[in-house]
Amino acid sequence: MKKPGYKTTEFWLSTAAALVGIAIASGAVNPDGGGAWDKVVGMIVATLAAMGYTISRGNVKASGK
């Protein structure tokens, strides 16, 4: 029996990682410094978190667990 995606640990960890990435990219974490590099790193972290969750859930659904 598959759990809905929002009830899994991987969803919440991916959400937390994406939120941290978005916070870095928006400048909320370090608003007075860092410049463009912080934005790039933040967007990369958020994108990788979203991709990791998508791939992970796809594997679970494909395996039929």
ChimeraX commands (.cxc) that place a marker at each C-alpha (Angstrom):
marker #1 position 0.00,0.00,0.00 radius 0.5
marker #1 position 1.46,3.33,-1.10 radius 0.5
marker #1 position 1.28,6.34,1.19 radius 0.5
marker #1 position 0.28,9.66,-0.32 radius 0.5
marker #1 position 3.37,11.73,-1.15 radius 0.5
marker #1 position 2.72,14.39,1.49 radius 0.5
marker #1 position 2.80,11.77,4.26 radius 0.5
marker #1 position 6.36,10.63,3.53 radius 0.5
marker #1 position 9.58,11.73,5.16 radius 0.5
marker #1 position 11.15,12.32,1.76 radius 0.5
marker #1 position 8.48,14.89,0.96 radius 0.5
marker #1 position 9.11,16.88,4.12 radius 0.5
marker #1 position 12.90,16.72,3.76 radius 0.5
marker #1 position 12.63,17.80,0.12 radius 0.5
marker #1 position 10.30,20.62,1.08 radius 0.5
marker #1 position 12.69,21.82,3.77 radius 0.5
marker #1 position 15.64,21.72,1.35 radius 0.5
marker #1 position 13.65,23.59,-1.30 radius 0.5
marker #1 position 12.61,26.26,1.22 radius 0.5
marker #1 position 16.21,26.74,2.33 radius 0.5
marker #1 position 17.26,27.06,-1.30 radius 0.5
marker #1 position 14.52,29.58,-2.00 radius 0.5
marker #1 position 15.47,31.57,1.12 radius 0.5
marker #1 position 19.09,31.71,-0.02 radius 0.5
marker #1 position 18.13,32.62,-3.59 radius 0.5
marker #1 position 15.79,35.40,-2.46 radius 0.5
marker #1 position 18.41,36.94,-0.18 radius 0.5
marker #1 position 16.41,36.37,3.00 radius 0.5
marker #1 position 19.29,34.51,4.64 radius 0.5
marker #1 position 22.04,37.02,3.83 radius 0.5
marker #1 position 20.31,40.17,2.57 radius 0.5
marker #1 position 23.33,42.49,2.64 radius 0.5
marker #1 position 25.97,40.43,0.92 radius 0.5
marker #1 position 26.76,37.47,-1.27 radius 0.5
marker #1 position 25.42,38.90,-4.48 radius 0.5
marker #1 position 24.62,36.74,-7.47 radius 0.5
marker #1 position 26.52,33.69,-6.19 radius 0.5
marker #1 position 24.03,33.17,-3.32 radius 0.5
marker #1 position 21.15,33.30,-5.79 radius 0.5
marker #1 position 22.75,30.71,-8.05 radius 0.5
marker #1 position 23.52,28.35,-5.16 radius 0.5
marker #1 position 20.02,28.78,-3.74 radius 0.5
marker #1 position 18.35,27.99,-7.04 radius 0.5
marker #1 position 20.58,24.94,-7.55 radius 0.5
marker #1 position 19.70,23.62,-4.07 radius 0.5
marker #1 position 15.97,24.17,-4.62 radius 0.5
marker #1 position 16.06,22.55,-8.07 radius 0.5
marker #1 position 18.02,19.51,-6.89 radius 0.5
marker #1 position 15.64,19.02,-3.96 radius 0.5
marker #1 position 12.62,19.09,-6.27 radius 0.5
marker #1 position 14.25,16.74,-8.77 radius 0.5
marker #1 position 15.33,14.33,-6.04 radius 0.5
marker #1 position 11.81,14.11,-4.65 radius 0.5
marker #1 position 10.27,13.65,-8.09 radius 0.5
marker #1 position 12.66,10.86,-9.01 radius 0.5
marker #1 position 12.26,9.18,-5.63 radius 0.5
marker #1 position 8.45,9.17,-5.80 radius 0.5
marker #1 position 8.60,7.94,-9.38 radius 0.5
marker #1 position 10.73,4.99,-8.30 radius 0.5
marker #1 position 8.33,4.15,-5.48 radius 0.5
marker #1 position 5.31,4.27,-7.77 radius 0.5
marker #1 position 7.07,2.23,-10.46 radius 0.5
marker #1 position 8.06,-0.49,-7.98 radius 0.5
marker #1 position 4.49,-0.83,-6.74 radius 0.5
marker #1 position 5.32,-0.58,-3.04 radius 0.5
marker link #1:1,2 radius 0.2
marker link #1:2,3 radius 0.2
marker link #1:3,4 radius 0.2
marker link #1:4,5 radius 0.2
marker link #1:5,6 radius 0.2
marker link #1:6,7 radius 0.2
marker link #1:7,8 radius 0.2
marker link #1:8,9 radius 0.2
marker link #1:9,10 radius 0.2
marker link #1:10,11 radius 0.2
marker link #1:11,12 radius 0.2
marker link #1:12,13 radius 0.2
marker link #1:13,14 radius 0.2
marker link #1:14,15 radius 0.2
marker link #1:15,16 radius 0.2
marker link #1:16,17 radius 0.2
marker link #1:17,18 radius 0.2
marker link #1:18,19 radius 0.2
marker link #1:19,20 radius 0.2
marker link #1:20,21 radius 0.2
marker link #1:21,22 radius 0.2
marker link #1:22,23 radius 0.2
marker link #1:23,24 radius 0.2
marker link #1:24,25 radius 0.2
marker link #1:25,26 radius 0.2
marker link #1:26,27 radius 0.2
marker link #1:27,28 radius 0.2
marker link #1:28,29 radius 0.2
marker link #1:29,30 radius 0.2
marker link #1:30,31 radius 0.2
marker link #1:31,32 radius 0.2
marker link #1:32,33 radius 0.2
marker link #1:33,34 radius 0.2
marker link #1:34,35 radius 0.2
marker link #1:35,36 radius 0.2
marker link #1:36,37 radius 0.2
marker link #1:37,38 radius 0.2
marker link #1:38,39 radius 0.2
marker link #1:39,40 radius 0.2
marker link #1:40,41 radius 0.2
marker link #1:41,42 radius 0.2
marker link #1:42,43 radius 0.2
marker link #1:43,44 radius 0.2
marker link #1:44,45 radius 0.2
marker link #1:45,46 radius 0.2
marker link #1:46,47 radius 0.2
marker link #1:47,48 radius 0.2
marker link #1:48,49 radius 0.2
marker link #1:49,50 radius 0.2
marker link #1:50,51 radius 0.2
marker link #1:51,52 radius 0.2
marker link #1:52,53 radius 0.2
marker link #1:53,54 radius 0.2
marker link #1:54,55 radius 0.2
marker link #1:55,56 radius 0.2
marker link #1:56,57 radius 0.2
marker link #1:57,58 radius 0.2
marker link #1:58,59 radius 0.2
marker link #1:59,60 radius 0.2
marker link #1:60,61 radius 0.2
marker link #1:61,62 radius 0.2
marker link #1:62,63 radius 0.2
marker link #1:63,64 radius 0.2
marker link #1:64,65 radius 0.2
view
